[in-house]
Amino acid sequence: MEERTLERYKRNISRVSAGSLKQLTSTGNVPKGLEYFTNVLKRTFVDFEKDDNEYIGSYCVMVPDEMIYAFGYRPLRLCAGHSVAAMIGDEIVPRDACPVLKATVGFHAMRVMPIYQQCRLAVLPMTCDGKRKSAALLSQYLPVIPLPIEMDKSEERFAQNLQNMHALMKSISKETGRRFSNRKLIESCKSINVAQQEAYKLYGLLSSDNPPVTGSQVMAVLNSYCYDTPESWAQHAKILNAGLSQKAAAMQPLKRKKPRIFIAGSPITFPNYKLPFLMEGLGAQIVGDETCMAGRLLYDPVVPDEYSTDGILRALTARYVCACTCPVFEQTDDRLSSLTEKLRQTKAEGVIYHILRGCTPYDFELSMVEQLADKLDIPVLRVETDFSAEDAEQVKIRLEAFVELIEQRR
């Protein structure tokens, strides 16, 4: 690829990313402590800073970060949300494929992002057709380890998933030549648990009656976790939460409460915050989400029965696979139960069901979510989109009508 073309890609990636960061911080009330997290994203997607770390990439929340740390690598969430990378991937991946897959392959093909070039290998859970097929495409750029995931959450299948985790550990060791460290595994379990506790506090503040932070800002904080260490992220999340708690205590009750919106469905990944930005621009308050790059990214701490390697891997399998509420699984009762609880906790008045074009697992699930929301007397709006800005005005019109509907129901 010509140097001039590469520079143009870098400028466009930086411009789009900087635009989202500017919008996150352009509100008149930026929380104290948010700058640390926006700077993490800025260093990665605007400044293209290179560090001395080596990464192991993964597509999905079903790959345990703790195992990657146990080999002395940093985990990197490969699920990309950049329109420029998706445009490049569109020439490599089939047209109707999920834009997340397009953007991920696009970033690797462009070879302009240092963090992607520092990726030693990728672990791909075999959870949907897109991930299965993209393994062959990604293998052109870096070694790929497929991770089979049983879609049945029975005890028998748990044993198979545990066996797959043991096999993944051996595959990483064979591919990298590094030995697995049980000590590092234990340390990472503890540090990630601390980060999860702060994430819970942050979401508690977001779902309060008068939130001191916007939903898009919380999404950015959670997204930044993918490019930071759990220790540093937790340390600064604690500072952010303390500041937000003080701010919340000093805030006056709103004379007119904003419509409370919960986001479900396909992942919303930096810098593609089109949907939350539009919602907030219309005067709505995003009070929670359960997407796998924000609300579902940090959940349920790992609590091993005993700290042997097998004991911890059992706990990791239970946390990352059995507790996962992705719609690719055969059983949906736990997912619907979790969504019901979140809608009640956040006092949501409406659900935006976000579907990325080509993401069939979430599209198939929509009817069940609509039935659930109907029982709770909460309206649902299905929004299908991608990473481009071309449909922004059309989406805005539909969101505006949805916000008006909620206000009329009060």
PAVO-735433 format. One record per residue (C-alpha): residue number from 1; residue in one letter; chain; x, z, y. Coordinates in steps of 0.25 Angstrom, whole numbers. Example, Ala and Ser with C-alpha at 12.3 -4.5 7.8 and 13.67 -1.06 7.14 Angstrom:
! PAVO-735433
1, A, A, 49, 31, -18
2, S, A, 55, 29, -4
***
This chain:
! PAVO-735433
1, M, A, 0, 0, 0
2, E, A, 6, -4, 14
3, E, A, 11, 7, 23
4, R, A, 2, 2, 34
5, T, A, -10, 3, 25
6, L, A, -6, 17, 21
7, E, A, -5, 22, 35
8, R, A, -19, 16, 38
9, Y, A, -24, 24, 26
10, K, A, -17, 37, 31
11, R, A, -23, 35, 45
12, N, A, -37, 33, 40
13, I, A, -36, 45, 31
14, S, A, -31, 54, 42
15, R, A, -41, 49, 52
16, V, A, -53, 52, 43
17, S, A, -48, 65, 38
18, A, A, -45, 69, 53
19, G, A, -59, 65, 57
20, S, A, -65, 75, 47
21, L, A, -56, 86, 51
22, K, A, -59, 84, 65
23, Q, A, -74, 85, 62
24, L, A, -72, 98, 54
25, T, A, -65, 104, 66
26, S, A, -73, 98, 78
27, T, A, -85, 107, 77
28, G, A, -85, 118, 89
29, N, A, -83, 129, 79
30, V, A, -71, 127, 70
31, P, A, -69, 139, 61
32, K, A, -56, 147, 62
33, G, A, -47, 144, 50
34, L, A, -53, 130, 47
35, E, A, -41, 123, 53
36, Y, A, -32, 127, 41
37, F, A, -42, 119, 31
38, T, A, -43, 107, 40
39, N, A, -28, 107, 41
40, V, A, -27, 106, 26
41, L, A, -35, 94, 26
42, K, A, -28, 88, 38
43, R, A, -14, 89, 32
44, T, A, -19, 82, 19
45, F, A, -28, 71, 25
46, V, A, -24, 69, 40
47, D, A, -9, 73, 40
48, F, A, -6, 69, 26
49, E, A, 4, 80, 24
50, K, A, 13, 81, 12
51, D, A, 16, 94, 5
52, D, A, 25, 98, -6
53, N, A, 14, 100, -16
54, E, A, 10, 93, -29
55, Y, A, -4, 91, -32
56, I, A, -13, 89, -44
57, G, A, -26, 82, -40
58, S, A, -40, 83, -45
59, Y, A, -53, 77, -43
60, C, A, -62, 88, -46
61, V, A, -65, 103, -45
62, M, A, -64, 104, -60
63, V, A, -49, 103, -60
64, P, A, -44, 118, -58
65, D, A, -34, 119, -46
66, E, A, -29, 131, -53
67, M, A, -23, 123, -64
68, I, A, -16, 114, -54
69, Y, A, -10, 125, -47
70, A, A, -5, 131, -61
71, F, A, 4, 118, -62
72, G, A, 10, 120, -48
73, Y, A, 2, 109, -41
74, R, A, -8, 109, -30
75, P, A, -22, 104, -33
76, L, A, -28, 92, -25
77, R, A, -42, 88, -25
78, L, A, -42, 73, -26
79, C, A, -57, 71, -22
80, A, A, -55, 64, -9
81, G, A, -65, 61, 2
82, H, A, -58, 52, 11
83, S, A, -65, 39, 15
84, V, A, -51, 31, 17
85, A, A, -47, 35, 3
86, A, A, -60, 31, -3
87, M, A, -59, 18, 4
88, I, A, -46, 15, -3
89, G, A, -52, 20, -16
90, D, A, -63, 11, -15
91, E, A, -54, 0, -18
92, I, A, -49, 7, -31
93, V, A, -61, 15, -36
94, P, A, -74, 8, -39
95, R, A, -84, 6, -27
96, D, A, -94, 15, -33
97, A, A, -85, 27, -36
98, C, A, -85, 40, -29
99, P, A, -78, 40, -16
100, V, A, -70, 53, -20
101, L, A, -64, 45, -31
102, K, A, -61, 33, -22
103, A, A, -55, 42, -11
104, T, A, -46, 49, -21
105, V, A, -41, 37, -27
106, G, A, -39, 31, -13
107, F, A, -30, 42, -9
108, H, A, -21, 40, -21
109, A, A, -21, 25, -19
110, M, A, -17, 26, -4
111, R, A, -6, 36, -7
112, V, A, -6, 41, 8
113, M, A, -10, 55, 5
114, P, A, 2, 64, 2
115, I, A, -7, 75, -6
116, Y, A, -12, 64, -15
117, Q, A, 2, 59, -17
118, Q, A, 7, 73, -21
119, C, A, -4, 73, -32
120, R, A, 4, 74, -45
121, L, A, -8, 71, -54
122, A, A, -24, 71, -54
123, V, A, -33, 79, -63
124, L, A, -47, 71, -64
125, P, A, -59, 79, -71
126, M, A, -67, 68, -78
127, T, A, -80, 73, -72
128, C, A, -86, 59, -68
129, D, A, -84, 45, -70
130, G, A, -77, 43, -57
131, K, A, -66, 53, -60
132, R, A, -64, 47, -74
133, K, A, -62, 33, -69
134, S, A, -54, 37, -57
135, A, A, -43, 44, -66
136, A, A, -38, 30, -69
137, L, A, -37, 26, -55
138, L, A, -30, 39, -50
139, S, A, -20, 38, -62
140, Q, A, -14, 26, -54
141, Y, A, -9, 36, -44
142, L, A, -6, 49, -51
143, P, A, -7, 55, -65
144, V, A, -22, 59, -68
145, I, A, -26, 70, -78
146, P, A, -41, 68, -82
147, L, A, -48, 81, -85
148, P, A, -60, 80, -94
149, I, A, -72, 89, -90
150, E, A, -83, 92, -99
151, M, A, -96, 90, -92
152, D, A, -103, 101, -101
153, K, A, -101, 115, -97
154, S, A, -104, 121, -111
155, E, A, -94, 131, -117
156, E, A, -89, 120, -127
157, R, A, -86, 111, -115
158, F, A, -80, 122, -108
159, A, A, -70, 123, -119
160, Q, A, -67, 108, -117
161, N, A, -65, 109, -102
162, L, A, -55, 121, -104
163, Q, A, -48, 113, -114
164, N, A, -47, 102, -104
165, M, A, -41, 111, -94
166, H, A, -30, 115, -103
167, A, A, -28, 100, -106
168, L, A, -27, 98, -91
169, M, A, -17, 109, -89
170, K, A, -8, 102, -100
171, S, A, -10, 88, -94
172, I, A, -6, 93, -80
173, S, A, 7, 100, -86
174, K, A, 10, 87, -94
175, E, A, 8, 78, -82
176, T, A, 16, 87, -72
177, G, A, 26, 93, -81
178, R, A, 23, 107, -75
179, R, A, 19, 119, -82
180, F, A, 6, 127, -80
181, S, A, 7, 140, -74
182, N, A, -3, 151, -77
183, R, A, 2, 159, -66
184, K, A, -1, 148, -56
185, L, A, -14, 146, -62
186, I, A, -18, 161, -60
187, E, A, -13, 161, -46
188, S, A, -21, 148, -43
189, C, A, -33, 154, -49
190, K, A, -32, 166, -40
191, S, A, -29, 159, -27
192, I, A, -40, 149, -29
193, N, A, -50, 160, -32
194, V, A, -46, 166, -18
195, A, A, -49, 152, -12
196, Q, A, -62, 151, -18
197, Q, A, -66, 165, -13
198, E, A, -64, 160, 1
199, A, A, -71, 147, -2
200, Y, A, -83, 155, -6
201, K, A, -82, 163, 7
202, L, A, -82, 150, 15
203, Y, A, -94, 145, 9
204, G, A, -101, 158, 11
205, L, A, -99, 156, 26
206, L, A, -103, 142, 25
207, S, A, -117, 146, 19
208, S, A, -120, 157, 29
209, D, A, -132, 157, 38
210, N, A, -123, 152, 50
211, P, A, -110, 146, 44
212, P, A, -98, 148, 52
213, V, A, -92, 135, 47
214, T, A, -97, 121, 44
215, G, A, -99, 115, 30
216, S, A, -89, 104, 33
217, Q, A, -78, 114, 37
218, V, A, -80, 122, 24
219, M, A, -79, 109, 16
220, A, A, -66, 106, 23
221, V, A, -61, 120, 20
222, L, A, -64, 118, 5
223, N, A, -58, 104, 5
224, S, A, -45, 109, 10
225, Y, A, -44, 118, -2
226, C, A, -40, 105, -10
227, Y, A, -28, 103, -1
228, D, A, -23, 118, 0
229, T, A, -18, 129, -8
230, P, A, -29, 139, -12
231, E, A, -21, 151, -6
232, S, A, -19, 144, 7
233, W, A, -34, 139, 7
234, A, A, -39, 153, 4
235, Q, A, -31, 160, 14
236, H, A, -36, 151, 25
237, A, A, -50, 151, 20
238, K, A, -50, 166, 21
239, I, A, -46, 165, 36
240, L, A, -57, 154, 38
241, N, A, -68, 163, 31
242, A, A, -64, 175, 39
243, G, A, -65, 167, 52
244, L, A, -79, 161, 48
245, S, A, -84, 175, 44
246, Q, A, -81, 180, 58
247, K, A, -87, 168, 64
248, A, A, -99, 169, 56
249, A, A, -101, 184, 60
250, A, A, -100, 180, 75
251, M, A, -110, 168, 74
252, Q, A, -124, 169, 80
253, P, A, -135, 165, 71
254, L, A, -140, 151, 73
255, K, A, -153, 149, 81
256, R, A, -155, 136, 73
257, K, A, -148, 135, 59
258, K, A, -142, 123, 54
259, P, A, -148, 116, 42
260, R, A, -140, 121, 30
261, I, A, -135, 110, 21
262, F, A, -128, 111, 7
263, I, A, -120, 99, 2
264, A, A, -120, 96, -13
265, G, A, -115, 84, -21
266, S, A, -102, 75, -20
267, P, A, -89, 81, -14
268, I, A, -87, 81, 1
269, T, A, -72, 79, 3
270, F, A, -63, 79, 15
271, P, A, -63, 71, 24
272, N, A, -77, 66, 20
273, Y, A, -86, 76, 27
274, K, A, -96, 66, 32
275, L, A, -107, 73, 26
276, P, A, -105, 87, 31
277, F, A, -100, 82, 44
278, L, A, -113, 74, 46
279, M, A, -122, 86, 41
280, E, A, -115, 96, 51
281, G, A, -116, 85, 62
282, L, A, -131, 86, 60
283, G, A, -131, 101, 62
284, A, A, -132, 105, 47
285, Q, A, -124, 116, 41
286, I, A, -118, 114, 28
287, V, A, -119, 127, 21
288, G, A, -112, 123, 7
289, D, A, -108, 113, -2
290, E, A, -105, 111, -17
291, T, A, -97, 99, -17
292, C, A, -84, 99, -25
293, M, A, -74, 98, -13
294, A, A, -80, 109, -6
295, G, A, -91, 119, -11
296, R, A, -87, 117, -25
297, L, A, -72, 117, -23
298, L, A, -70, 132, -24
299, Y, A, -79, 140, -32
300, D, A, -79, 150, -44
301, P, A, -66, 157, -45
302, V, A, -58, 156, -58
303, V, A, -58, 169, -65
304, P, A, -51, 169, -78
305, D, A, -54, 179, -89
306, E, A, -39, 180, -91
307, Y, A, -27, 173, -85
308, S, A, -21, 165, -96
309, T, A, -21, 150, -94
310, D, A, -32, 148, -104
311, G, A, -41, 159, -97
312, I, A, -38, 153, -83
313, L, A, -41, 139, -88
314, R, A, -54, 144, -94
315, A, A, -58, 150, -80
316, L, A, -54, 137, -73
317, T, A, -62, 128, -83
318, A, A, -74, 138, -80
319, R, A, -72, 137, -65
320, Y, A, -69, 122, -63
321, V, A, -77, 116, -74
322, C, A, -89, 125, -79
323, A, A, -92, 130, -65
324, C, A, -91, 116, -58
325, T, A, -104, 111, -53
326, C, A, -101, 97, -53
327, P, A, -113, 88, -57
328, V, A, -104, 80, -67
329, F, A, -107, 92, -77
330, E, A, -118, 91, -87
331, Q, A, -124, 104, -83
332, T, A, -130, 105, -69
333, D, A, -137, 119, -70
334, D, A, -124, 126, -64
335, R, A, -123, 116, -53
336, L, A, -137, 117, -49
337, S, A, -137, 132, -50
338, S, A, -124, 132, -41
339, L, A, -131, 123, -31
340, T, A, -143, 131, -30
341, E, A, -136, 144, -27
342, K, A, -127, 137, -16
343, L, A, -140, 131, -10
344, R, A, -146, 145, -9
345, Q, A, -133, 152, -5
346, T, A, -131, 142, 7
347, K, A, -146, 142, 11
348, A, A, -145, 127, 11
349, E, A, -157, 119, 17
350, G, A, -152, 106, 12
351, V, A, -143, 99, 2
352, I, A, -135, 87, 5
353, Y, A, -131, 81, -8
354, H, A, -119, 72, -6
355, I, A, -116, 61, -15
356, L, A, -103, 52, -14
357, R, A, -106, 38, -18
358, G, A, -102, 36, -33
359, C, A, -103, 51, -36
360, T, A, -114, 50, -47
361, P, A, -113, 64, -53
362, Y, A, -118, 70, -40
363, D, A, -128, 59, -38
364, F, A, -134, 62, -52
365, E, A, -136, 76, -48
366, L, A, -144, 74, -35
367, S, A, -157, 75, -42
368, M, A, -154, 89, -48
369, V, A, -149, 94, -34
370, E, A, -162, 89, -28
371, Q, A, -171, 96, -38
372, L, A, -163, 109, -36
373, A, A, -164, 108, -20
374, D, A, -179, 105, -22
375, K, A, -181, 118, -29
376, L, A, -173, 125, -18
377, D, A, -181, 117, -7
378, I, A, -168, 111, -1
379, P, A, -168, 96, 3
380, V, A, -157, 87, -3
381, L, A, -151, 75, 4
382, R, A, -143, 66, -5
383, V, A, -131, 59, 3
384, E, A, -123, 48, -4
385, T, A, -111, 44, 4
386, D, A, -96, 41, 3
387, F, A, -83, 44, 12
388, S, A, -86, 33, 22
389, A, A, -92, 36, 35
390, E, A, -101, 23, 35
391, D, A, -113, 30, 30
392, A, A, -112, 42, 40
393, E, A, -123, 39, 49
394, Q, A, -133, 36, 37
395, V, A, -129, 49, 31
396, K, A, -131, 56, 44
397, I, A, -145, 51, 46
398, R, A, -149, 56, 32
399, L, A, -142, 70, 35
400, E, A, -149, 71, 48
401, A, A, -163, 69, 42
402, F, A, -159, 79, 31
403, V, A, -155, 90, 42
404, E, A, -168, 87, 49
405, L, A, -176, 89, 36
406, I, A, -169, 103, 34
407, E, A, -172, 107, 48
408, Q, A, -187, 103, 46
409, R, A, -188, 111, 34
410, R, A, -185, 124, 41
***
